[in-house]
Amino acid sequence: MLDLSAYLVLDPVLCQPLGMVETARAAVAGGMRTVQLRHKMASTAERVAVGRALQETLAGSGASLVVNDDVDAAVALGADAVHVGQGDIPASEARARIGPDMILGLSVETEDQARVVDVDIVDYIGAGPVFGTATKPDHAVPVGIAGLARIVAQCARPAVAIGGLTAAHAVDVLGTGAKGLAVVSAVCGRPDPTAAARGLVRAVEDARS
């Protein structure tokens, strides 16, 4: 299973000028153990190329690589996981294409969606958005911490919270029963991604103690 406690979602725009690969390296040096490649405007071939560079960078670190949306790229890379949204390929079809061993994540935006997650197909959920965020302008209505708690309570699979989160939210997020925080701008584009990642990891560890 993935380490959902401090989960980095790479954004090609926010990761400038370091780039996604160097940002991932820096974040993993700061203790993050799950890295998602989210590159909405790229082709499958381009995602595979970036994914290979990420795999080389993450090799030996113990960090896992997740591919967002693109099942073909995830299969070509032999990625650790693929994550799909409600408007992407259905989870059942994704599972059929990736086989039984690759981890499958599913975005869940409402209690109703959480309630019908098939635990025989989906391994974890990305719950939110908790707060509004400019990194995904077309996101669903933010659910807040209370809404996050309701979503988590409705799903038998572990949840990672996403949407406008920073280290300052760790206590509230973990208090809902979510296993961790998925972040974009809290690490991507920061002057020191390693320090930003270290701060997030420390906040999660403190919230658990």
C-alpha positions as CSV (number, residue, x, y, z in Angstrom):
1,M,0.0,0.0,0.0
2,L,1.1,3.6,-0.5
3,D,2.2,5.8,2.3
4,L,-0.6,8.3,2.2
5,S,0.6,10.5,5.1
6,A,2.5,13.1,3.0
7,Y,1.6,12.7,-0.6
8,L,3.0,15.0,-3.3
9,V,1.1,15.9,-6.4
10,L,3.4,17.3,-9.1
11,D,2.2,20.2,-11.2
12,P,4.3,21.2,-14.2
13,V,3.5,24.9,-13.9
14,L,4.0,25.3,-10.2
15,C,7.2,23.1,-10.3
16,Q,9.0,25.7,-12.4
17,P,11.8,26.6,-12.5
18,L,13.1,23.4,-10.8
19,G,10.9,21.1,-12.9
20,M,8.9,18.1,-11.7
21,V,11.8,15.7,-11.5
22,E,14.0,17.9,-9.3
23,T,11.0,18.9,-7.2
24,A,10.2,15.3,-6.6
25,R,13.8,14.5,-5.7
26,A,13.9,17.4,-3.2
27,A,10.5,16.5,-1.7
28,V,11.6,12.9,-1.2
29,A,14.8,14.1,0.5
30,G,12.5,15.9,2.9
31,G,10.7,12.7,3.8
32,M,7.7,12.4,1.4
33,R,7.2,8.9,0.2
34,T,4.5,9.1,-2.5
35,V,4.8,11.2,-5.6
36,Q,1.9,11.6,-8.2
37,L,2.7,12.6,-11.7
38,R,-0.2,14.9,-12.8
39,H,0.4,16.4,-16.2
40,K,-3.0,17.2,-17.7
41,M,-1.8,18.7,-21.0
42,A,0.8,16.1,-21.9
43,S,0.4,13.1,-24.2
44,T,0.8,9.5,-23.0
45,A,4.3,9.4,-24.5
46,E,5.3,12.6,-22.8
47,R,4.0,11.3,-19.4
48,V,5.9,8.1,-19.9
49,A,9.1,10.0,-20.6
50,V,8.6,12.2,-17.4
51,G,7.6,9.1,-15.5
52,R,10.8,7.3,-16.4
53,A,12.9,10.2,-15.3
54,L,11.0,10.2,-12.0
55,Q,11.5,6.5,-11.6
56,E,15.3,7.0,-12.1
57,T,15.3,9.8,-9.6
58,L,13.2,8.0,-7.0
59,A,15.1,4.7,-7.3
60,G,16.4,3.4,-4.0
61,S,14.5,6.1,-2.0
62,G,11.5,3.9,-1.1
63,A,9.2,6.4,-2.6
64,S,6.2,5.3,-4.8
65,L,5.2,6.7,-8.2
66,V,1.5,7.3,-8.9
67,V,0.3,8.3,-12.4
68,N,-2.7,10.5,-12.6
69,D,-5.5,9.6,-15.0
70,D,-3.4,7.9,-17.7
71,V,-3.8,4.1,-17.3
72,D,-1.8,3.5,-20.5
73,A,1.2,5.5,-19.1
74,A,0.9,3.8,-15.7
75,V,1.0,0.3,-17.4
76,A,3.9,1.3,-19.7
77,L,5.9,2.5,-16.7
78,G,5.0,-0.3,-14.4
79,A,4.1,2.4,-11.9
80,D,3.2,1.6,-8.3
81,A,-0.3,3.1,-8.7
82,V,-2.7,4.9,-10.9
83,H,-5.2,7.5,-9.7
84,V,-8.4,8.3,-11.6
85,G,-11.1,10.9,-11.1
86,Q,-14.8,10.7,-11.2
87,G,-14.8,12.1,-14.8
88,D,-12.1,9.8,-16.1
89,I,-12.1,6.1,-17.0
90,P,-14.4,4.2,-14.6
91,A,-12.6,2.5,-11.7
92,S,-13.8,-0.9,-12.8
93,E,-12.3,-0.4,-16.3
94,A,-9.1,0.9,-14.9
95,R,-8.8,-2.1,-12.7
96,A,-9.4,-4.5,-15.6
97,R,-6.6,-2.8,-17.6
98,I,-4.0,-2.5,-14.8
99,G,-4.5,-6.0,-13.4
100,P,-4.9,-7.0,-9.7
101,D,-1.5,-5.9,-8.4
102,M,-1.2,-2.2,-9.3
103,I,-2.6,0.1,-6.6
104,L,-5.7,2.0,-7.7
105,G,-6.8,5.4,-6.2
106,L,-10.1,7.1,-6.9
107,S,-11.0,10.8,-6.3
108,V,-14.2,11.1,-4.2
109,E,-15.9,14.5,-3.9
110,T,-19.2,13.7,-2.0
111,E,-20.5,11.3,0.6
112,D,-22.6,9.6,-2.1
113,Q,-19.6,8.8,-4.1
114,A,-17.7,7.6,-1.0
115,R,-20.6,5.3,-0.1
116,V,-20.5,3.4,-3.4
117,V,-16.7,2.9,-3.7
118,D,-16.1,-0.7,-4.6
119,V,-13.6,-2.0,-2.1
120,D,-12.8,-5.0,-4.3
121,I,-11.6,-2.5,-7.0
122,V,-10.3,0.6,-5.3
123,D,-7.4,0.6,-2.9
124,Y,-7.6,4.2,-1.5
125,I,-9.5,7.4,-2.1
126,G,-8.5,11.0,-2.6
127,A,-11.1,12.9,-0.7
128,G,-11.9,16.6,-1.4
129,P,-11.3,19.2,-2.3
130,V,-11.2,20.2,1.3
131,F,-10.6,23.9,0.4
132,G,-10.6,25.8,-2.9
133,T,-7.3,25.7,-4.8
134,A,-6.0,27.5,-7.9
135,T,-4.0,24.4,-8.9
136,K,-7.3,22.8,-10.2
137,P,-9.6,25.5,-11.4
138,D,-12.4,23.1,-12.3
139,H,-12.5,21.4,-8.9
140,A,-15.8,20.4,-7.2
141,V,-17.3,22.4,-4.4
142,P,-14.9,22.4,-1.4
143,V,-16.2,20.2,1.4
144,G,-14.3,21.7,4.4
145,I,-13.0,19.7,7.3
146,A,-16.5,18.6,8.4
147,G,-17.3,17.4,4.9
148,L,-14.1,15.6,4.7
149,A,-15.0,13.7,7.9
150,R,-18.3,12.7,6.5
151,I,-16.7,11.4,3.3
152,V,-14.1,9.4,5.2
153,A,-16.8,7.9,7.4
154,Q,-18.7,6.7,4.4
155,C,-15.8,4.8,2.8
156,A,-14.1,1.6,3.9
157,R,-10.9,2.4,2.1
158,P,-8.2,4.6,3.5
159,A,-8.4,8.3,2.4
160,V,-5.9,11.0,1.7
161,A,-7.3,14.5,1.8
162,I,-6.6,17.0,-1.0
163,G,-7.4,20.6,-1.9
164,G,-5.7,23.7,-0.6
165,L,-3.9,21.9,2.3
166,T,-0.7,22.8,4.1
167,A,1.2,21.5,7.1
168,A,-1.0,23.7,9.3
169,H,-4.0,21.5,8.5
170,A,-2.4,18.2,9.6
171,V,-4.2,18.0,13.0
172,D,-7.6,18.8,11.6
173,V,-7.2,16.5,8.6
174,L,-6.0,13.5,10.6
175,G,-8.7,14.1,13.1
176,T,-11.3,13.2,10.5
177,G,-9.8,9.7,10.1
178,A,-8.0,10.5,6.9
179,K,-4.5,8.9,6.7
180,G,-2.7,12.0,5.4
181,L,-2.5,15.1,3.2
182,A,-2.0,15.3,-0.5
183,V,-0.4,18.7,-1.4
184,V,0.6,20.6,-4.6
185,S,1.5,24.2,-3.9
186,A,2.6,23.5,-0.3
187,V,5.7,22.0,-1.9
188,C,5.8,22.6,-5.7
189,G,7.3,26.0,-6.5
190,R,8.5,26.6,-3.0
191,P,12.0,28.1,-2.7
192,D,13.1,25.1,-0.7
193,P,10.9,22.0,-1.5
194,T,13.0,19.8,0.8
195,A,12.3,22.1,3.8
196,A,8.6,22.4,2.8
197,A,8.3,18.6,2.6
198,R,10.1,18.2,5.8
199,G,7.7,20.6,7.5
200,L,4.7,18.7,6.2
201,V,6.1,15.3,7.3
202,R,6.9,16.6,10.7
203,A,3.4,18.1,11.1
204,V,1.8,14.8,10.2
205,E,4.0,13.0,12.7
206,D,3.2,15.5,15.4
207,A,-0.5,15.2,14.7
208,R,-0.3,11.4,15.1
209,S,1.5,11.6,18.4
